[in-house]
Amino acid sequence: MNNIFIGLGVAGNFAGHLEQAGEAADFLQVKTAEAVQPKAIFPFYVPGDNLGEYQFLSTYPLSHSEIRFPNDADNLQIEPEIALICDIHYSHGKVTALLPTHFAAYNDCSIRRPNARKICEKKNWGEKSKGISANWLPLDHFNNGGVLDDFHIACFHKRHGVMNEYGIDSPAVGYSYFHQKLLDWIIERMNNQPDEGPMNNIAALLEATNYPKQAIISIGATRYTDFGEHNFLQMGDTSIVAVYNAKRYTHSQIAEMAEKEQFERDISALVQKVI
């Protein structure tokens, strides 16, 4: 994929994550139709030169191998997710379809900024502020019974050679919204999400970037272990997110691979050093 894609994330698609990440208060005014409905989508990468106060989103933030520690913030956390690589279809300036073609392990690395007006202000602080695995796995389809239904998300943290579980090993089907229900909701938000509270008007950003044909969409972070909730990244740490077929591998096998930082080819793994 070239850089002419938009990067979007889904906030609040795994029960309990926003509370653990200290972000639930950001969404108190956001009304949802269902209790489990995600809260919003947010931009993390928008290629373009006319983004006004959001011009910082035009800096390409993804890395396969490193996280650059931000100068002006602490409390940096791994956010283990699945990213969908999608084709976008439009008609008369409106998104009509999202067609996922691949999926990958993703780290929606975030700064805790209690005074941030918009979610996006916590998400892109420059180059190497997020992560996506270089190993994109093909999707047969994104419906019930597809290949992705068998996958889990695992997350580990290493410091001085000591490895800990950072995220709770979670099945992909554990997302609150998944399959076509998730895609339909994202499409509706891309077309209609207002610029209010923590949210951005995505339709205006799509127009400003001349309607990109592809998107990388991170579909929500899993819950943290107790360790992950209370330990933040430091220089020299290693962040590991692995998206693996749980019918093929056990969690303990994945942990062994994480310890060695060597994974099988049918696992989408993301190993990032904090620099």
Buried (B, 14 or more C-beta within 10 A) or exposed (E): EEEEBBBBBBBBBBBEBBEBBBBBEBBEEBEEEEEEBBBBBBBBBBBBEEBEEBEBBBBBBBBBEBBBBBEEEEEBBBBBBBBBBBEBEBEEEBBEEBBBBBBBBBBBBBBBBEEBEBBBBBBBBEEBBBBBBEBBBEBEEBEEEBBBBBBBBBBBBBBEEEBBBBBBBBBBEBBBBBBEEBBEBBBEBBBEBEEEBBBBBBBBBBEBBEEBBBBBBBBBBBBBBEEBBEBBBEEEBBBBBBBBBBEEBEBEEBBEBBEEBEBBEEBBBBBBBBE
